[in-house]
Amino acid sequence: MPRATTGKVHQKRRRNILKDAKGFYGARSLLIRTAKDARRRALQNSYIHRRKKKGDFRSLWIQRINAAARICGVSYSVLISGMKKSGIEVNRKMLAELAVYDLNAFKAVVEKAKGKAA
């Protein structure tokens, strides 16, 4: 018996695939076969990049901290080392926020870390 291609379930499945592929370029948003592949790859990439995003943000915070630390006359590695030795427990996200929005507070942290680093 041939498979049914006009039934409600089949149409709903196709409609959902095309709805997910809306906005894709060219045939990837119009044709079922290519839309299926494009959708599968998009879901794979979104899964991968949700995990990759954490590392991307961490590297952004480190770059911001390093830039602000160099303005204060110390490198990133010396700053982090000094903070560990002096017992300052501020995570990189909050340190980057201080560096961007409150440079005076960041300078105070750097001065404390400098004292122990030397």
C-alpha positions as CSV (number, residue, x, y, z in Angstrom):
1,M,0.0,0.0,0.0
2,P,1.5,3.4,-0.9
3,R,2.1,5.9,1.8
4,A,-0.3,8.7,2.3
5,T,1.0,12.2,1.4
6,T,-2.2,14.2,1.6
7,G,-3.3,13.4,5.2
8,K,-3.6,15.9,8.0
9,V,-0.6,14.6,9.9
10,H,1.7,14.8,6.8
11,Q,0.5,18.3,6.0
12,K,1.0,19.4,9.6
13,R,4.5,18.0,9.7
14,R,5.4,19.8,6.4
15,R,3.8,23.1,7.7
16,N,5.9,22.9,10.9
17,I,9.1,22.3,9.0
18,L,8.4,25.3,6.6
19,K,7.4,27.4,9.6
20,D,10.8,26.7,11.3
21,A,12.7,27.4,8.0
22,K,10.9,30.7,7.5
23,G,13.5,33.4,6.7
24,F,16.1,31.0,5.3
25,Y,17.7,31.9,2.0
26,G,16.3,30.6,-1.3
27,A,14.9,27.1,-1.6
28,R,15.8,26.4,2.0
29,S,12.6,28.1,3.1
30,L,10.4,26.9,0.2
31,L,11.2,23.2,-0.5
32,I,10.5,20.5,2.0
33,R,13.6,18.4,1.4
34,T,16.1,21.3,1.6
35,A,14.1,23.0,4.4
36,K,14.4,19.7,6.4
37,D,18.2,19.7,6.0
38,A,18.5,23.4,6.8
39,R,16.3,23.1,9.9
40,R,18.3,20.1,11.2
41,R,21.6,22.0,10.7
42,A,20.2,25.1,12.3
43,L,19.1,23.1,15.4
44,Q,22.5,21.5,15.6
45,N,24.2,24.8,15.4
46,S,22.0,26.4,18.0
47,Y,22.7,23.6,20.4
48,I,26.4,23.9,19.8
49,H,26.5,27.6,20.1
50,R,24.4,27.7,23.3
51,R,27.4,26.0,24.9
52,K,30.0,28.0,23.0
53,K,28.4,31.2,24.2
54,K,29.7,30.7,27.7
55,G,33.3,30.7,26.6
56,D,32.8,33.6,24.2
57,F,31.5,35.7,27.1
58,R,34.3,34.7,29.3
59,S,36.9,35.7,26.7
60,L,35.1,39.0,26.3
61,W,35.2,39.7,30.0
62,I,38.9,38.8,30.1
63,Q,39.6,41.3,27.2
64,R,37.8,44.0,29.1
65,I,39.6,43.3,32.3
66,N,42.9,43.2,30.6
67,A,42.3,46.6,28.8
68,A,41.2,48.3,32.1
69,A,44.1,46.7,34.0
70,R,46.7,48.0,31.5
71,I,45.2,51.5,31.9
72,C,46.0,51.0,35.6
73,G,49.5,49.9,34.8
74,V,49.3,46.1,35.4
75,S,48.7,43.1,33.1
76,Y,45.8,40.8,33.4
77,S,47.8,37.8,34.6
78,V,49.5,39.9,37.4
79,L,46.1,41.3,38.4
80,I,44.4,37.8,38.7
81,S,47.5,36.4,40.5
82,G,47.5,39.3,43.0
83,M,43.8,39.0,43.6
84,K,44.1,35.3,44.4
85,K,47.0,36.0,46.8
86,S,45.1,38.9,48.5
87,G,42.0,36.8,48.9
88,I,39.7,39.0,46.6
89,E,37.1,36.7,45.2
90,V,35.4,38.6,42.4
91,N,34.4,36.6,39.3
92,R,35.4,37.8,35.9
93,K,31.9,38.9,34.9
94,M,31.6,41.3,37.9
95,L,35.2,42.5,37.4
96,A,34.5,43.3,33.8
97,E,31.4,45.2,34.9
98,L,33.5,47.2,37.3
99,A,36.0,47.9,34.6
100,V,33.4,49.3,32.3
101,Y,31.0,51.1,34.6
102,D,33.0,52.0,37.7
103,L,36.7,52.5,37.0
104,N,37.4,54.0,40.4
105,A,36.2,50.8,42.2
106,F,38.2,48.7,39.6
107,K,41.3,50.8,40.4
108,A,40.8,50.1,44.1
109,V,40.8,46.4,43.4
110,V,43.9,46.7,41.3
111,E,45.8,48.6,44.0
112,K,45.0,45.9,46.6
113,A,46.0,43.2,44.1
114,K,49.2,45.1,43.2
115,G,50.3,45.2,46.9
116,K,50.2,41.4,47.1
117,A,51.5,40.7,43.6
118,A,54.8,42.5,44.2
